[in-house]
Amino acid sequence: MGRKGNWLVLGLVVSLVIGMASVGFGATDKLIYLFYGEPGEADPATAYDMRSSTLINNVYDRLLTYEGSDATKFAPMLAERWEVSADGKTVTFHLRKNATFHDGSPLTAEDVRYSFNRVLTMNQPPSWMLSQMMNQDSTVVVDPYTIEVHLTQAYAAALGVLTHTVASIVNSAVVEANGGIVADQENTWMNQNEGGAGSGPYTLKEWIPAERLTFERYDGYWGAKALTKTIECPIVPEVGTRVLMLRAGDADVHDQFPETNVADLEGAPNLTILTPATFNIDFIALGCRGPMAEKAVRQAVSYAFPYAMALEFVYNGLAIRSTGPIPSGMFGYVDPAADGRYEYNIVKANQLLDAAGWTWVAGQGYRVKAGVELGMEVLAPIGEEVKMQEALLWQDSLRQIGFNLKIREIVYAMMYRTVRNHDTDGIMSGWLPDYADPDNYVDAICNSGNANAIYGNQYNNPAMDALILQAKSEIDVAKRAGLYRQIQEISFQDAPYIWVSQRSNVVILNNAVKGFYYNPILPIDFATLYKEG
């Protein structure tokens, strides 16, 4: 196994197809997949984390998807074909007529209209992807199997948005029978159940919180049937236990495996370790409230993060340095000069805090101003060893500048809910692409409304918001690139996030597992996986 991945460049297709030609005669009926944390929600209108996206991606369908491992080509899904108008503002979709929901009812254009308007009405964290280009009047039913989407503005990444789980098509009858749609509220039943609401290759047969999820093949699926009947997903927070399960053959697949623990699996004769490069970035979201409301404090703690140490000892060389909201290899990325990125510099961090009026308390080891202690609480997800090790390194370093960092471990399912309620000061987090466009990063992470809705950090800069809005619709490539350069420069100055790394996706496969492929935009596809008996 190579210690470093080859990094994606614009337009590069990452393909890691293993054993896709045919299913061996001895293929088994069950495969064990390990999540790296429990999903938060099962509802496409609400879920906004990778574990939930994996669930939804395999249980629900969308109008279109990507062509296998190629993140640059769209492929039909529920829509057999589509046309885009000359002005780019109307997309007409022609639905396949043999698609059914898991309760056997037909999937029609009315369900598409219902699904999109439901997302807009509920107004949950991922809804911004649709609301930026659609409203309640955008989706028009032409006939039972033809639908038009009238965009509120031309948006180059519109088709990419519709591949994301938020654009999944739900069974309107099932939703209405189980809580319906309430404006600005989640549907608690849909968050935990599927019950015929999906049309994907698998059904969510069972979800016992903190114990396991079980997916069952839907034999009425319109497309190629899933190759494994049952996908069982035990919830195992402790990475050490997951390592033992993989080594013993008690688990078959684990993607997003922590880089910190790769050495624990190297040399295992029954395992294959893959490290494809990604567009995934890791960062620390800083709540811009309390002491963190001061730009100088955010800049100081950014200078106090040990970047090189984290890349070497936490990521084991399986990541590169991130320097802003756009990943390396994607259009709009700018490799900044030395003075345009934060490097580990305790002297400069202390100088910033001195100038801002934060003074040391004799014998206490921390600074204060106006009676307020300099510090914050950060959430680290249980079972994500990389995030925990990052937090501990940062905590140790921050002591040198009189900053008291408190680390609270929390289950993934509660982490984002907690920070969005402003019940903590920040989180060890990151961003995996929803679709392959820089707007997906800067709008979600740096736009004031989305930054608060997703990361609860209350970052608000009208100049940043204006640049993001302008870049969305700019058709001149050079001008658009210039706007993203300005966005990256402001993110450096404002420091609402500490940009840490751009990761590989460490994938662990039992040698008997076949059919795996990797697409840098999509969650893992269960339907192509099988295990030779």
C-alpha positions, 0 to 999 in steps of 0.5 A: 500500500502506498503511503500517499495517494495521487491527488485529483486534478480537474477532470481526473477520473478515479477508478478502483473497480474490483471484480466487476465482470461477473458474480462468482458462483459462490457469492454470499447472501450477506455482507458486513459494512462498518460505518465510521459513526452512526447516521444522524437521519434517514430523511433526504430532506434533513440528513447532511452527513456522510453516514446518513448520505450512505444510507439514503444513497442506497435506499432512495433514487434521484433523477440522475447520477454519475457514470460509475467512477466518473465524476464528470459524466452524468448518467440516467437514474429515474430520468431516462433522458433530459433536455436543458433549454438554451438559456440554461433555466429549464430542464425537462426530465422524462421519467422511466415508467417501470420505477416503483417505490418499495411498497410497490406503488408507481413513481410518477412526476407528481412524486418528484414535484412533491419531493422538491417542494417538500425540501423547500418547505421543511427548510432543513440544513441541506435545503439550500442546494435546492433553494438557491435555484428553485422555489415552490413554483419551479417544478411543473408536472407536464404529464405523469412521466414528464416534469419541467424544472424552471430554475430561478436563475441559470446555475452551471452546477444545477444537474450536479445538485440533482445527484445529491441525496437532498434531491432524492424522490420520496413516496408522497403517500408514505410521507403523508401517512407519517407526519406529512410536511410541516414548514421549518420542521423535521419529520421525526418518523422519516428521520428513523424509518423508510417504510416504503418511502424509497425506490432504491436498490435496498430497503432500510429493513431495520435500524436499532439506534447504537446497535445496527442497521440492516438493508435488504435488497429490493427485488422489484427494483427497476434497474440491475438488482443488487448483488448481495441480498443483505447488507448488515451494518453494526454500529461500532464506535471503538476503532480498536474493535473495528480493527479486530473485526476486520482482521478476524473477517467479521466485517467486510468493508470499511471506507473513511477508515481513520488514517491514524489506525492504518498501521493496525491493518497493514500486513493483514493477509485477508485485507486490501487497503486502498487510498484513493485521493478525494476532494474531502477537506477537514477543518475546525469550525469555530463558533464566532461567539464569545471570545471567538467573536474576535477576529484576532482570537480566531487568527491566533488559534489558527497560528497555534494549530500544529499542521505539519505534525498532524499531517505526519502523525495523525494522517500518516502521510495520507493527506495534504495541507488544506489552505481554504474552502476549495480543495486542491485540484478543483476549479477555483483553488488557489495555492496561496503564498506563505503569507496567505496561509496559516502556519504553526507560529506560537510567537505570532499567536501570542503577539495577536492576543497581547495586542487584542488585550488578552492578559495572562492570569498569574499562576492560572495558565490562561488569559482573560479580558474583562473578566472572561476566560480565553477558551472554548469547547470543541466537539469531537465525534466518538469513534473518529480517532483522527478528529480526536487526535487533532483536537488533543494536539491542538489542545496541547498547543493552545496551552502555550498561548493561554487558551483553555480548550475543552474537548467534549466527545459526542456521538455523530448523531448528536454532534451537528444538532448540538452545534446548530443549537449553539450549545457548544463553541465549535466542532472538529468537522469537514466537508465532502462534496455534494457536487463537483463545483467550488460553489458547493464548498464556499456557499455551504461553508462560508455563506453566513446563512449556511455556515450557521445552519450547518456548522452553527458558527455564526460567521457573517461577512456581507462582503463574503456573501456578495462574492459568493452570490456573484461567483454563482452566476458568473459565466466568464471563467477567468472572472469566476476564478478571480472571485474565488481567489478573493473568497479564499483571501477573505477566509484567510483574514476572517479565520472562521475555520482552521483549514487542516487537511485534504484527505485520502479515503482509506478503504478496507476490503476483505479480499473476498469482496468484489464489485467495489468502485470509487467515485469522489462525489458519491457515497459507497454503492452497496448494490455492486458489492458482493462477497465470494464464498 
